[in-house]
Amino acid sequence: MYVIGVSRKRIFQILIDRIEVACKTVVGQRLKGLGMRWSEAGADAVCCLHALFKREGDPWDAFWETHIAA
């Protein structure tokens, strides 16, 4: 991406800002449903589990096998 008069650093910052806003929107929609109340630790745990579930490969089953055995 090349824009006359705009540095690469500024373009990068604009893109990072947009990604951050998109992430806040998605997380906000998932965690702010009707009647939902989350502690910061609970919300963080749910987000981590969701990211693990969405990863490619099969880390979800491996995660539960190690945690159920413990």
SULHUJO-V53435 format. One record per residue. N is the residue number from 1. RES is the residue in three letters. PSI is psi in degrees with one decimal (999 if undefined). OMEGA is omega in whole degrees, -180 to 180 (999 if undefined). D_FIRST is the distance of its C-alpha to the first C-alpha in whole Angstrom. Layout:
BEGIN
<<N/RES/PSI/OMEGA/D_FIRST> <N/RES/PSI/OMEGA/D_FIRST>>
END
This chain:
BEGIN
<<1/MET/126.4/-180/0> <2/TYR/125.0/178/4> <3/VAL/129.3/-179/7> <4/ILE/129.5/176/10> <5/GLY/2.4/180/12> <6/VAL/127.4/-178/10> <7/SER/159.5/178/11> <8/ARG/-36.9/-180/9> <9/LYS/-41.6/-180/12> <10/ARG/-41.8/178/12> <11/ILE/-43.0/179/8> <12/PHE/-44.0/-180/10> <13/GLN/-39.8/178/13> <14/ILE/-44.0/-180/12> <15/LEU/-43.1/179/11> <16/ILE/-41.7/179/14> <17/ASP/-42.1/179/16> <18/ARG/-39.6/178/16> <19/ILE/-42.2/-180/17> <20/GLU/-42.5/178/20> <21/VAL/-42.1/179/21> <22/ALA/-42.2/179/20> <23/CYS/-43.4/179/23> <24/LYS/-37.1/180/25> <25/THR/-47.5/-179/25> <26/VAL/-48.1/-180/26> <27/VAL/-42.5/179/28> <28/GLY/-42.2/179/30> <29/GLN/-37.9/-179/31> <30/ARG/-35.3/-173/32> <31/LEU/-10.6/-177/34> <32/LYS/39.4/177/36> <33/GLY/165.9/-178/37> <34/LEU/122.2/177/41> <35/GLY/2.6/-178/43> <36/MET/137.2/175/41> <37/ARG/126.7/-177/42> <38/TRP/137.6/168/40> <39/SER/164.8/179/40> <40/GLU/-40.9/180/37> <41/ALA/-41.2/179/39> <42/GLY/-42.8/179/39> <43/ALA/-41.0/179/36> <44/ASP/-42.1/180/34> <45/ALA/-42.2/179/36> <46/VAL/-41.6/179/35> <47/CYS/-40.8/178/32> <48/CYS/-42.6/178/32> <49/LEU/-38.6/179/34> <50/HIS/-42.3/178/32> <51/ALA/-40.2/178/29> <52/LEU/-41.5/-180/32> <53/PHE/-35.3/-177/33> <54/LYS/-9.7/-179/29> <55/ARG/152.2/177/28> <56/GLU/160.3/-175/28> <57/GLY/-153.2/180/32> <58/ASP/57.0/180/35> <59/PRO/-18.4/-178/35> <60/TRP/-52.9/-179/36> <61/ASP/-40.3/180/40> <62/ALA/-39.5/179/40> <63/PHE/-48.3/-177/39> <64/TRP/-33.1/177/42> <65/GLU/-40.4/-180/44> <66/THR/-34.0/-178/44> <67/HIS/-28.6/177/45> <68/ILE/-35.7/-180/47> <69/ALA/-25.1/-177/49> <70/ALA/999/999/49>>
END
